Amino acid sequence: MLQIDSLSKSFGDLVLFRDISFGIAEGDKMGLIAKNGAGKTTLLNIIAGREPYDAGRVVFRNGIRVAYLEQSPQFDPDLTVLEACFQTDNETVKVIARYEEIIASGTQDGLDDILAQMDLHKAWDYEQNIKQILGRLKITRFNQKIGELSGGQIKRVAMANALIGDPELLILDEPTNHLDLDMVEWIEDYLSRSTISLLMVTHDRYFLDRVCSQIIEIDGSQLFSYKGNYSFFLEKRDERAASQTAEIDRARNLLRKELEWMRRQPQARGTKAKSRIDAFYLLEEKARQQKQAQNLKLEAKGSYIGNKIFEAEHVGKRFGDTVITRDFNYIFTRFEKMGIVGNNGSGKSTFVKMLLGLEPLDEGRFDIGETVNFGYYSQDGLEFDAQTKVLDVVQNIAEVIDLGNGNRLTASQFLQYFLFPPEKQHNFVYKLSGGEKRRLYLCTVLIKNPNFLVLDEPTNDLDIVTLNILEDYLSSFKGCLIVVSHDRYFMDKVVDHLLVFEGGGEIKDFPGNYTQYRKSSVKTEEPATVRQETAPKKAKTAEKTKLTFKEQREFAQLEDEIASMEDEKMALTQSLSSGRLGAEELVTASNRIAELMGLIDEKTARWLELSEYC
């Protein structure tokens, strides 16, 4: 379906990837992994034709349908949800636009061809299909303006746009960002069961593990491929890292011997084989490579925190008819690590802002201990001065961070731990990728040495390597923690209990991580579901075994009506193709066809319902 051959891309002196090659076959589900700034989004943009490349080839199979979900989709805020779905660049929308253009022109040039195209692309049902997909993604207000939607809702509209064209190859850049956990699980289930081919960048490790059958990794400007899911990738990458480390060690040992040979008298070197001299320089380059394993363990002590953290007393908050909290009471204990989950719009971020004093309460109060020193990571990010150097951004906050036991790290050492090497620290902020700016923002929060961390969607735009580092940091963090996140793997690793925002001001306290919560909620739901599903069936068989006389007449009448409407639809379609209709008649006929299709669907559904008792 897609073949990438010897692809290279660089920005000035920064080489993102060099001579990388891979292919995607039918049914492949491929995950792309790399550090922030290594070129993941750039590669997807190149494949989607939105960015140029330096060398190589990008070849698609002829006629293939491709859809691309961007990391941060943009729509005109004045468009409605339905109008935004007609802005997508797929063949069906183009056919509909051409059909409307011909109808509006009053001429019949090309009408036969466009009608055939409308049938081929099933364009008559396009709007209905859009509504169905939006409904599955929990978008039901089709006339709502895009400007009124949350980030998660906009992402779902963009996802619907990608799916509506029935693509054969789907390219996704961070599809789980800004989505609530229920929606992430729905998309995960949809993609894992679909036959669609997939190329995806995501930091969600459960998502990768359950959906992808192949992982490709960009590391050191090269591409490595692993035939398996994320768990298999972790195992094989460790083997590769160990092999590479051993190879570098062997190269260094050999280099010492070759160096003695190269340092002999110049007159003797004149007779040396040129091939051996060239091999020496290649060996020297390999020996200078850095080992990938990072043994640094960062354990921040956090400033002293007393026994009193905070108490929520009868806290209430609403926005119009939307209730965020209602008479909420809670005592937060020392060293507690809490996760907050819930659907988009249930009030998770608002709750955090209320705790931090950034959002006023309608009722009640938060009583916060005197020793509490908050460190807040907002999902909105932080605006940096683009002309400031990375190192200066952190040094302006603190020159050193105290790790306890007499251990201290300078700002530069702290940045290195979060994958900013010395050469990157002297870059200006404007040269950083979106993920690198997020990582820098994280450093500015952590270097203040808070004793209570509040992290609102910290995993968005961070690469998997950074997430592993952050998870290690938080597991040894000697303070309190509140995390709002849709990343299930991250939540499982760092929190010990959850506040579940169920909507309408209902908040459930669950003792355990996210996986344990899901298992418990499924167990509680299953018996109820069985009772709800089986009881009506028993009642139905007991109370109703055959049609009444009136229903028999309705059943026979429906058969005649459906057949009649099908005949009318066929006649109208033929007249549209005849070339004898005027402009107004064309519009009237088109509208009637759309009306007939709706009626046929409605009456067919009723016919199927009655046919169960025949």
C-alpha positions as CSV (number, residue, x, y, z in Angstrom):
1,M,0.0,0.0,0.0
2,L,2.9,2.4,0.8
3,Q,6.6,2.1,0.1
4,I,9.2,4.5,1.6
5,D,12.7,4.2,-0.1
6,S,15.9,5.8,1.1
7,L,14.1,8.8,2.6
8,S,16.2,11.6,4.2
9,K,15.2,14.9,5.9
10,S,17.2,17.5,7.7
11,F,16.8,21.1,8.9
12,G,20.1,22.8,8.5
13,D,22.7,20.8,10.6
14,L,19.9,18.8,12.3
15,V,19.5,15.5,10.6
16,L,16.1,13.9,11.5
17,F,16.5,10.7,9.5
18,R,18.8,9.5,6.7
19,D,18.2,6.8,4.1
20,I,15.3,5.2,5.9
21,S,13.1,2.6,4.1
22,F,10.0,0.6,5.1
23,G,6.7,-0.5,3.6
24,I,3.1,-1.0,4.7
25,A,1.2,-3.9,3.4
26,E,-2.6,-4.5,3.4
27,G,-3.8,-5.1,7.0
28,D,-0.5,-3.9,8.6
29,K,-1.0,-1.9,11.8
30,M,2.3,-0.1,12.5
31,G,3.3,2.1,15.4
32,L,6.0,4.7,15.0
33,I,8.2,5.5,18.1
34,A,10.9,8.1,18.6
35,K,12.1,10.7,21.0
36,N,10.6,14.2,20.8
37,G,12.3,16.2,18.1
38,A,13.4,13.0,16.2
39,G,11.0,13.7,13.3
40,K,7.8,11.6,13.9
41,T,5.3,14.3,12.9
42,T,7.6,15.4,10.1
43,L,7.7,11.9,8.7
44,L,3.9,11.7,8.8
45,N,3.6,15.1,7.1
46,I,6.0,14.0,4.4
47,I,3.9,10.8,3.7
48,A,0.7,12.9,3.7
49,G,2.3,15.2,1.1
50,R,2.3,18.3,3.4
51,E,6.1,18.7,3.8
52,P,9.0,18.3,1.3
53,Y,11.9,15.9,1.8
54,D,15.6,16.0,0.8
55,A,16.0,12.7,-0.9
56,G,14.2,9.3,-1.5
57,R,10.8,8.2,-2.6
58,V,7.3,8.0,-1.2
59,V,5.2,5.7,-3.4
60,F,1.5,4.8,-2.8
61,R,-0.4,2.0,-4.6
62,N,-2.5,3.5,-7.4
63,G,-6.0,4.6,-6.4
64,I,-5.5,4.0,-2.7
65,R,-7.7,5.9,-0.2
66,V,-5.6,7.6,2.5
67,A,-6.8,9.6,5.5
68,Y,-4.6,11.6,7.9
69,L,-5.5,12.7,11.4
70,E,-3.3,15.5,12.5
71,Q,-2.0,15.9,16.0
72,S,-3.7,19.3,16.4
73,P,-6.5,19.5,13.8
74,Q,-7.7,23.0,12.8
75,F,-11.2,23.9,11.6
76,D,-12.9,27.2,10.9
77,P,-14.5,28.1,14.3
78,D,-17.6,29.5,12.5
79,L,-18.4,26.2,10.7
80,T,-21.0,23.8,12.2
81,V,-19.9,20.2,13.1
82,L,-21.7,18.9,9.9
83,E,-20.2,21.6,7.7
84,A,-16.7,20.8,9.0
85,C,-17.2,17.2,8.0
86,F,-17.9,18.4,4.4
87,Q,-14.6,20.2,4.4
88,T,-12.5,17.0,4.3
89,D,-10.4,16.3,1.3
90,N,-11.8,12.9,0.2
91,E,-13.1,11.7,-3.1
92,T,-16.8,11.4,-2.0
93,V,-16.9,15.1,-0.9
94,K,-15.3,16.1,-4.2
95,V,-18.0,14.1,-6.1
96,I,-20.8,15.7,-4.1
97,A,-19.3,19.2,-4.7
98,R,-19.1,18.5,-8.4
99,Y,-22.7,17.2,-8.5
100,E,-24.0,20.3,-6.7
101,E,-22.0,22.5,-9.0
102,I,-23.6,20.9,-12.1
103,I,-27.1,21.1,-10.5
104,A,-26.6,24.8,-9.7
105,S,-25.3,25.6,-13.2
106,G,-28.6,24.7,-14.9
107,T,-26.8,22.7,-17.6
108,Q,-26.5,19.0,-17.9
109,D,-22.9,18.8,-19.1
110,G,-21.3,15.8,-17.4
111,L,-24.4,14.9,-15.5
112,D,-24.5,11.2,-16.6
113,D,-20.9,10.8,-15.4
114,I,-21.4,12.5,-12.1
115,L,-24.5,10.5,-11.3
116,A,-22.6,7.3,-11.9
117,Q,-19.8,8.6,-9.6
118,M,-22.4,9.5,-6.9
119,D,-23.7,5.8,-7.1
120,L,-20.1,4.4,-7.1
121,H,-19.1,6.4,-4.0
122,K,-22.4,5.9,-2.2
123,A,-22.6,9.7,-2.0
124,W,-26.4,9.8,-1.6
125,D,-25.9,8.3,2.0
126,Y,-22.9,10.5,2.9
127,E,-24.6,12.8,5.3
128,Q,-26.3,9.9,7.1
129,N,-23.0,8.1,7.4
130,I,-21.3,11.2,8.9
131,K,-24.1,11.4,11.5
132,Q,-23.7,7.7,12.4
133,I,-19.9,8.0,12.9
134,L,-20.2,11.2,14.9
135,G,-22.9,9.5,17.0
136,R,-20.5,6.6,17.8
137,L,-17.9,9.3,18.8
138,K,-20.5,10.9,21.1
139,I,-20.9,14.0,19.0
140,T,-24.7,14.5,18.6
141,R,-25.2,18.3,18.2
142,F,-24.5,18.5,14.5
143,N,-25.3,22.2,14.2
144,Q,-23.0,23.3,17.0
145,K,-20.3,25.7,16.0
146,I,-16.7,24.3,16.0
147,G,-15.6,27.3,18.1
148,E,-17.9,26.1,21.0
149,L,-16.3,22.6,21.1
150,S,-13.6,21.4,23.6
151,G,-10.2,20.1,22.4
152,G,-11.4,16.5,22.8
153,Q,-14.6,17.1,20.8
154,I,-12.6,18.8,18.0
155,K,-10.3,15.7,17.9
156,R,-13.4,13.5,17.6
157,V,-14.8,15.5,14.7
158,A,-11.4,15.2,13.0
159,M,-11.4,11.4,13.7
160,A,-14.9,11.2,12.1
161,N,-13.5,13.2,9.1
162,A,-10.7,10.6,8.8
163,L,-13.0,7.6,9.0
164,I,-15.9,8.8,6.8
165,G,-14.0,8.4,3.6
166,D,-13.6,4.6,4.3
167,P,-9.8,4.8,4.0
168,E,-7.7,1.8,3.1
169,L,-4.7,3.4,4.9
170,L,-5.2,5.5,8.0
171,I,-2.3,7.8,9.3
172,L,-2.8,8.9,12.9
173,D,-0.7,11.5,14.8
174,E,-1.4,11.1,18.6
175,P,-5.0,10.0,18.2
176,T,-5.6,9.7,22.0
177,N,-4.6,13.3,22.9
178,H,-7.4,15.2,24.6
179,L,-9.8,12.2,24.5
180,D,-11.4,10.8,27.6
181,L,-10.7,7.2,28.6
182,D,-14.0,5.8,27.3
183,M,-13.4,7.3,23.9
184,V,-9.8,6.0,23.8
185,E,-11.0,2.5,24.6
186,W,-13.7,2.7,21.8
187,I,-11.1,3.8,19.2
188,E,-8.7,1.1,20.4
189,D,-11.4,-1.5,20.0
190,Y,-12.5,-0.2,16.6
191,L,-9.0,-0.2,15.1
192,S,-8.0,-3.5,16.6
193,R,-11.0,-5.2,15.0
194,S,-10.9,-3.3,11.7
195,T,-9.1,-4.6,8.6
196,I,-7.8,-1.1,7.8
197,S,-4.0,-0.5,7.4
198,L,-2.6,1.8,10.0
199,L,0.5,4.0,10.6
200,M,0.3,5.7,13.9
201,V,2.3,7.8,16.3
202,T,1.1,7.6,19.9
203,H,2.5,7.7,23.5
204,D,-0.3,5.5,24.8
205,R,1.5,2.2,25.5
206,Y,-1.6,0.1,26.1
207,F,-3.0,1.4,22.8
208,L,0.2,0.4,21.0
209,D,0.3,-3.0,22.6
210,R,-3.3,-3.9,21.8
211,V,-3.6,-2.4,18.3
212,C,-0.2,-2.6,16.5
213,S,1.4,-5.7,15.0
214,Q,4.6,-3.9,14.0
215,I,6.7,-1.2,15.6
216,I,9.2,1.0,13.8
217,E,11.6,3.2,15.8
218,I,13.7,6.2,14.6
219,D,16.8,6.4,16.7
220,G,20.1,8.2,15.8
221,S,18.7,9.2,12.4
222,Q,18.2,5.5,11.6
223,L,15.1,3.3,11.4
224,F,14.7,0.0,13.2
225,S,11.8,-2.4,12.6
226,Y,10.2,-4.9,15.0
227,K,7.6,-7.5,13.9
228,G,5.4,-7.6,17.0
229,N,3.5,-5.4,19.4
230,Y,4.9,-2.9,22.0
231,S,5.8,-5.6,24.5
232,F,7.8,-7.5,21.8
233,F,9.4,-4.2,20.8
234,L,10.6,-3.5,24.4
235,E,12.2,-6.9,24.6
236,K,14.0,-6.7,21.2
237,R,15.1,-3.1,21.7
238,D,16.8,-4.1,25.0
239,E,18.6,-6.8,23.1
240,R,19.7,-4.3,20.4
241,A,20.9,-1.9,23.0
242,A,23.0,-4.6,24.7
243,S,24.4,-5.7,21.4
244,Q,25.2,-2.2,20.4
245,T,27.0,-1.5,23.7
246,A,29.1,-4.7,23.3
247,E,29.9,-3.7,19.7
248,I,31.0,-0.2,20.9
249,D,33.2,-1.8,23.6
250,R,34.8,-4.1,21.0
251,A,35.4,-1.2,18.7
252,R,37.2,0.8,21.5
253,N,39.4,-2.1,22.3
254,L,40.3,-2.6,18.6
255,L,40.8,1.1,18.2
256,R,43.6,1.1,20.8
257,K,45.6,-1.4,18.8
258,E,44.9,0.3,15.5
259,L,46.0,3.7,17.0
260,E,49.4,2.2,17.8
261,W,49.7,1.1,14.2
262,M,48.7,4.6,12.9
263,R,51.2,6.4,15.1
264,R,54.3,4.7,13.6
265,Q,56.8,6.7,11.6
266,P,55.3,8.6,8.7
267,Q,57.8,6.9,6.3
268,A,56.5,3.5,7.4
269,R,52.9,4.6,7.0
270,G,53.5,5.4,3.4
271,T,53.5,1.7,2.6
272,K,50.4,1.0,4.7
273,A,47.3,-0.2,2.8
274,K,44.9,2.7,2.1
275,S,41.9,0.4,2.9
276,R,43.2,-0.2,6.4
277,I,43.6,3.6,7.0
278,D,40.0,4.1,5.8
279,A,38.8,1.3,8.1
280,F,40.6,3.0,11.0
281,Y,38.6,6.2,10.6
282,L,35.3,4.2,10.4
283,L,36.3,2.3,13.6
284,E,37.1,5.6,15.3
285,E,33.6,6.9,14.5
286,K,32.0,3.8,15.9
287,A,34.1,3.9,19.0
288,R,33.0,7.4,19.7
289,Q,29.3,6.5,19.8
290,Q,27.7,6.9,23.2
291,K,26.1,3.9,25.0
292,Q,22.4,4.1,25.0
293,A,21.9,2.8,28.5
294,Q,21.3,5.6,31.0
295,N,22.0,4.5,34.6
296,L,21.2,7.9,36.2
297,K,18.5,7.6,38.8
298,L,16.9,10.9,39.8
299,E,15.4,10.9,43.3
300,A,14.1,14.4,44.2
301,K,13.5,14.7,47.9
302,G,10.8,17.4,47.7
303,S,10.6,20.1,50.3
304,Y,9.2,19.2,53.8
305,I,5.5,18.7,53.9
306,G,3.4,18.5,57.1
307,N,0.7,16.1,58.1
308,K,-2.1,18.5,57.0
309,I,-2.3,18.6,53.2
310,F,-5.9,19.8,52.3
311,E,-9.4,19.3,53.3
312,A,-12.4,19.8,51.0
313,E,-15.5,20.9,52.9
314,H,-18.9,21.0,51.2
315,V,-17.3,22.2,47.9
316,G,-19.9,23.0,45.2
317,K,-19.4,24.4,41.7
318,R,-21.5,24.6,38.6
319,F,-21.6,26.4,35.2
320,G,-25.2,27.1,34.4
321,D,-26.9,23.7,34.3
322,T,-23.6,21.8,34.3
323,V,-22.7,20.6,37.9
324,I,-19.0,20.1,38.6
325,T,-19.1,19.2,42.3
326,R,-22.0,19.0,44.8
327,D,-21.3,19.0,48.5
328,F,-17.9,17.4,48.0
329,N,-15.9,16.5,51.1
330,Y,-12.5,14.9,51.2
331,I,-9.4,14.8,53.5
332,F,-6.2,14.4,51.4
333,T,-3.5,12.5,53.4
334,R,0.3,12.8,53.4
335,F,2.2,11.2,50.5
336,E,-1.1,10.4,48.8
337,K,-0.9,9.8,45.0
338,M,-4.3,10.3,43.4
339,G,-5.5,10.0,39.8
340,I,-8.5,11.8,38.4
341,V,-10.5,10.3,35.6
342,G,-13.8,11.0,33.9
343,N,-15.3,11.9,30.5
344,N,-14.5,15.2,28.8
345,G,-16.5,18.0,30.3
346,S,-17.0,16.3,33.6
347,G,-15.0,18.9,35.5
348,K,-11.5,17.3,36.1
349,S,-9.4,20.4,35.1
350,T,-11.9,22.7,36.8
351,F,-11.6,20.8,40.1
352,V,-7.8,21.1,39.9
353,K,-8.0,24.9,39.3
354,M,-10.4,25.2,42.2
355,L,-7.9,23.5,44.5
356,L,-5.1,25.8,43.3
357,G,-7.3,28.9,43.8
358,L,-7.4,29.6,40.0
359,E,-11.2,29.1,39.9
360,P,-13.6,30.4,42.5
361,L,-15.9,28.1,44.4
362,D,-19.7,28.5,44.5
363,E,-20.0,26.8,47.9
364,G,-17.7,25.4,50.6
365,R,-13.9,25.8,50.9
366,F,-10.5,24.1,50.5
367,D,-8.5,24.3,53.7
368,I,-4.8,23.9,52.6
369,G,-1.9,23.1,55.0
370,E,0.7,25.8,55.6
371,T,3.7,23.7,54.4
372,V,2.1,22.8,51.0
373,N,4.1,24.0,48.0
374,F,2.3,23.3,44.8
375,G,3.9,22.5,41.5
376,Y,1.3,22.9,38.7
377,Y,1.6,21.4,35.2
378,S,-1.3,22.7,33.1
379,Q,-2.6,21.0,30.0
380,D,-2.7,24.5,28.4
381,G,1.2,24.6,28.5
382,L,3.4,27.6,29.0
383,E,4.3,30.4,26.7
384,F,8.1,30.7,26.4
385,D,10.1,33.6,25.0
386,A,11.1,32.0,21.7
387,Q,14.4,33.9,21.7
388,T,15.6,32.5,25.1
389,K,18.0,29.7,25.3
390,V,16.8,26.4,26.8
391,L,19.3,26.5,29.7
392,D,18.4,30.1,30.5
393,V,14.7,29.2,30.8
394,V,15.5,26.7,33.7
395,Q,18.3,28.7,35.3
396,N,16.0,31.7,35.6
397,I,14.0,29.5,38.0
398,A,16.8,27.7,39.9
399,E,20.5,27.2,39.4
400,V,20.5,23.9,41.3
401,I,18.0,21.3,42.6
402,D,18.5,19.6,46.0
403,L,18.1,15.8,45.8
404,G,18.7,15.3,49.6
405,N,21.5,13.5,51.4
406,G,23.9,16.2,50.2
407,N,23.3,15.5,46.5
408,R,22.6,18.4,44.2
409,L,22.1,18.8,40.5
410,T,22.8,21.9,38.4
411,A,20.1,23.1,36.0
412,S,22.2,21.7,33.1
413,Q,22.5,18.3,34.7
414,F,18.8,18.3,35.4
415,L,18.1,19.1,31.8
416,Q,20.3,16.3,30.7
417,Y,18.3,13.8,32.7
418,F,15.2,15.0,30.8
419,L,17.0,14.3,27.5
420,F,18.3,17.8,26.7
421,P,22.0,17.2,25.9
422,P,24.5,20.2,26.3
423,E,24.3,21.1,22.6
424,K,20.5,21.3,22.8
425,Q,20.5,23.3,26.0
426,H,22.2,26.2,24.1
427,N,19.5,26.2,21.4
428,F,16.8,28.8,21.3
429,V,13.3,27.8,22.3
430,Y,11.9,28.4,18.8
431,K,14.0,25.5,17.5
432,L,12.3,23.0,19.8
433,S,9.5,20.6,18.6
434,G,6.1,20.7,20.3
435,G,7.0,17.7,22.5
436,E,10.4,19.2,23.4
437,K,8.6,22.4,24.6
438,R,6.3,20.2,26.8
439,R,9.4,18.5,28.2
440,L,11.0,21.9,29.0
441,Y,7.8,23.0,30.7
442,L,7.9,19.9,32.8
443,C,11.5,20.7,33.8
444,T,10.4,24.3,34.9
445,V,7.8,22.7,37.2
446,L,10.0,20.0,38.7
447,I,13.1,22.1,39.3
448,K,11.2,24.3,41.8
449,N,11.3,21.3,44.1
450,P,7.6,21.3,45.1
451,N,6.2,18.9,47.7
452,F,2.7,18.6,46.0
453,L,2.6,18.0,42.3
454,V,-0.6,18.7,40.3
455,L,-0.2,17.4,36.8
456,D,-3.1,18.1,34.3
457,E,-2.7,15.8,31.2
458,P,1.1,15.6,31.5
459,T,1.4,12.8,28.9
460,N,0.1,14.8,25.9
461,D,2.9,15.3,23.3
462,L,5.6,13.6,25.5
463,D,7.5,10.7,23.9
464,I,7.6,7.3,25.5
465,V,11.2,7.7,26.7
466,T,10.3,10.9,28.6
467,L,7.2,9.2,30.1
468,N,9.4,6.4,31.4
469,I,11.7,9.0,33.0
470,L,8.8,10.9,34.5
471,E,7.3,7.7,35.9
472,D,10.6,6.9,37.6
473,Y,10.7,10.4,39.0
474,L,7.2,10.2,40.4
475,S,7.5,6.7,41.8
476,S,10.4,8.0,44.1
477,F,8.8,11.5,44.6
478,K,8.6,12.1,48.4
479,G,5.6,14.3,48.3
480,C,1.9,14.4,47.3
481,L,0.6,13.9,43.8
482,I,-2.6,14.6,41.8
483,V,-2.7,13.5,38.1
484,V,-5.4,14.1,35.6
485,S,-4.7,11.8,32.6
486,H,-6.2,9.6,29.9
487,D,-3.0,7.5,29.7
488,R,-3.9,4.2,31.4
489,Y,-0.4,2.8,31.5
490,F,0.9,6.0,33.2
491,M,-2.0,6.0,35.7
492,D,-1.4,2.4,36.6
493,K,2.3,3.1,37.3
494,V,2.1,6.3,39.4
495,V,-1.2,6.5,41.3
496,D,-2.6,4.4,44.2
497,H,-6.3,5.4,44.1
498,L,-8.7,7.4,41.9
499,L,-11.4,10.0,42.0
500,V,-13.8,9.1,39.2
501,F,-15.9,12.1,37.9
502,E,-19.1,10.5,36.7
503,G,-20.8,13.7,35.7
504,G,-23.6,15.7,37.3
505,G,-21.5,16.4,40.3
506,E,-21.1,12.7,41.2
507,I,-17.5,11.8,42.3
508,K,-16.6,8.3,43.2
509,D,-13.5,7.5,45.4
510,F,-11.9,4.2,44.2
511,P,-9.0,2.5,46.1
512,G,-6.8,1.2,43.3
513,N,-5.4,2.0,39.8
514,Y,-7.2,2.4,36.5
515,T,-7.0,-1.2,35.4
516,Q,-8.4,-2.4,38.7
517,Y,-11.2,0.2,38.4
518,R,-12.1,-1.0,34.9
519,K,-12.2,-4.6,36.0
520,S,-14.5,-3.8,39.0
521,S,-16.8,-1.6,36.9
522,V,-17.2,-4.4,34.2
523,K,-18.0,-6.9,37.0
524,T,-20.7,-4.6,38.4
525,E,-22.2,-3.8,35.0
526,E,-22.3,-7.3,33.6
527,P,-25.1,-8.8,35.8
528,A,-27.2,-5.7,35.4
529,T,-26.7,-5.8,31.6
530,V,-27.7,-9.5,31.6
531,R,-30.8,-8.8,33.6
532,Q,-31.8,-5.9,31.4
533,E,-31.2,-7.8,28.2
534,T,-32.8,-11.2,29.2
535,A,-35.8,-10.0,31.1
536,P,-37.5,-8.2,28.1
537,K,-36.8,-11.3,25.9
538,K,-38.6,-13.6,28.4
539,A,-41.5,-11.1,28.7
540,K,-41.6,-10.8,24.9
541,T,-41.9,-14.6,24.3
542,A,-44.5,-14.9,27.1
543,E,-46.7,-11.9,26.0
544,K,-46.2,-11.9,22.3
545,T,-45.9,-14.9,20.0
546,K,-47.7,-13.7,16.9
547,L,-48.9,-10.6,15.2
548,T,-52.3,-9.1,15.9
549,F,-54.8,-8.6,12.9
550,K,-53.9,-4.9,12.8
551,E,-50.2,-5.7,12.7
552,Q,-50.7,-8.3,10.0
553,R,-52.4,-5.7,7.8
554,E,-49.6,-3.2,8.6
555,F,-46.9,-5.8,7.7
556,A,-48.5,-6.5,4.3
557,Q,-49.0,-2.7,3.6
558,L,-45.3,-2.1,4.4
559,E,-44.2,-4.6,1.8
560,D,-46.3,-2.8,-0.8
561,E,-45.1,0.7,0.3
562,I,-41.4,-0.2,0.3
563,A,-41.7,-1.8,-3.2
564,S,-43.5,1.3,-4.5
565,M,-40.9,3.7,-3.1
566,E,-38.1,1.6,-4.5
567,D,-39.8,1.8,-7.9
568,E,-40.2,5.6,-7.6
569,K,-36.5,6.0,-6.5
570,M,-35.4,4.0,-9.6
571,A,-37.6,6.0,-11.9
572,L,-36.2,9.3,-10.5
573,T,-32.6,8.1,-10.9
574,Q,-33.3,7.2,-14.5
575,S,-34.9,10.5,-15.2
576,L,-31.9,12.3,-13.7
577,S,-29.7,10.5,-16.2
578,S,-32.0,11.1,-19.1
579,G,-30.8,14.7,-19.8
580,R,-34.4,15.9,-20.3
581,L,-34.9,17.7,-16.9
582,G,-34.5,21.4,-16.3
583,A,-32.5,22.9,-13.5
584,E,-35.5,23.2,-11.1
585,E,-36.6,19.6,-11.9
586,L,-33.2,18.3,-11.2
587,V,-33.1,19.9,-7.8
588,T,-36.7,18.6,-7.0
589,A,-35.8,15.1,-8.1
590,S,-32.6,15.0,-6.1
591,N,-34.4,16.2,-3.0
592,R,-37.1,13.5,-3.5
593,I,-34.5,10.8,-3.8
594,A,-32.9,11.8,-0.5
595,E,-36.4,11.9,1.2
596,L,-37.3,8.4,-0.3
597,M,-34.1,6.9,1.1
598,G,-35.0,8.1,4.6
599,L,-38.5,6.7,4.3
600,I,-37.3,3.4,2.9
601,D,-34.9,3.0,5.9
602,E,-37.6,3.8,8.4
603,K,-40.2,1.5,6.9
604,T,-37.7,-1.3,6.4
605,A,-36.8,-1.2,10.1
606,R,-40.5,-1.5,11.1
607,W,-40.9,-4.4,8.6
608,L,-37.9,-6.2,10.2
609,E,-39.4,-5.7,13.7
610,L,-42.8,-7.2,12.7
611,S,-41.2,-10.0,10.7
612,E,-39.8,-11.5,13.9
613,Y,-43.4,-12.8,14.8
614,C,-44.4,-14.1,11.3
